């Protein structure tokens, strides 16, 4: 079975594929201080009931974790064919930006998955530590996109800088017009970020033309998707699917 590992700034998502089917998936917190041996313990605990790992596909946006992950994979999975998505890895995705090497591996992986599943041109909206909008051409090229502060870090910053404001649960308030501080914060976060995404999508479509899909993914997507007027699909496993596709392109 293929083990796909997506290391993000906030969470690490693991998935086990049996062929094209995602059989299991797990989400754990990302800690840049975790050692290779600690990672191995966590992985072995999660994978205890899964079948043997016969291949591994990995992408990471956290250099410190990627370094320890390399050590862990070499030490504990040294006999397993491993593909790490980084500059030089065969992905089949032309990156049409000023500096292709600075584009995060997760954005490339999302591009290949979105084009495979939905065709193009399309837009991927990844709700994570940052909110990424990635634009995919009709041919499956990565054209660029937009990056904005994520929902949680925005609320954390607001609570840290405003003495009378605090962290709140990210759920829909009773109405857009909040009747108390908590509901006002929830309204601003939920509807404000949905409006931000809709505004950016509309502007991208003005430049690009009509798209086949606007695909949402990432840990916070379920909160915003119901309130968005432009998101057409929600695919929580998009990055894992992309890792599977990249792995298949790199199997001899």
Phi, psi and omega in degrees: 000152180267129174260118178256132184232119178245105181266111176255175182294327182258313184232154171246128181249132178242142176220143177248122181257133168253097190067233178273353186269130173279106186276320179219154171210150181221152176231123179232161180286149176267128179231113183294347180267355182293136180272167179301319181292323177294320176300316181299319178298316180297313182297315182294327176293316181290324186269008186301323183264001181270163176289173182299142177279121180250351178200153180225134174236132188223138165224149184213141173253008182239103185304319182296320179290321179300320179299312180290328178295321177300316179297315181298315181294322179292322185281320188250340181229037185296336181266006182257132179297124186236136175239121176252125182281113181202172179307129182102343178284136180286115179241339185078010181249106172293131182255107187261058177240171182298321181225088185304330184291342181272355180283129182299143181301325181296327180290324177292317180296319177296325180298311182295323180290317182295317180292323178296320186272326190237356184074193182208167001288152178210172181232134174253129176247111184254110181269098179224217177302320166246160174261112184255132170247114184249132185254126183246131181281174178299330181271359181090016178278149173271113186269341186130205180165208182223145178236135179223156176302141180287169185295310186293317181290332176293316179292323177298317180295320179296316179294326181286330186260345182245117189297327185260006178250156186215172177289145180228161175288135182276083175226163181291131176284176180296327180204166177297324178277097182293135181265358176207174185298317181299311182293326178295319177293318178297319179296313181297321181288307187291303184283330178294315180287326174297318178293324177298313179297314181299319179296317179293318178299316180300319180291322177296317180296325177300322180279321190269327191101182183299147180242157180281332183198152168239108191255125178261140175212180180099160187298330183263002181303318183301337180285321189267327187308315182297338183262353182274143179262353185246338180289128184255337182220147173239118182230093183294341184256018186302314183294321178296320178297318178298321178296321177298318181294319178295318178302315181298329179286343184249012176270126181294000000 
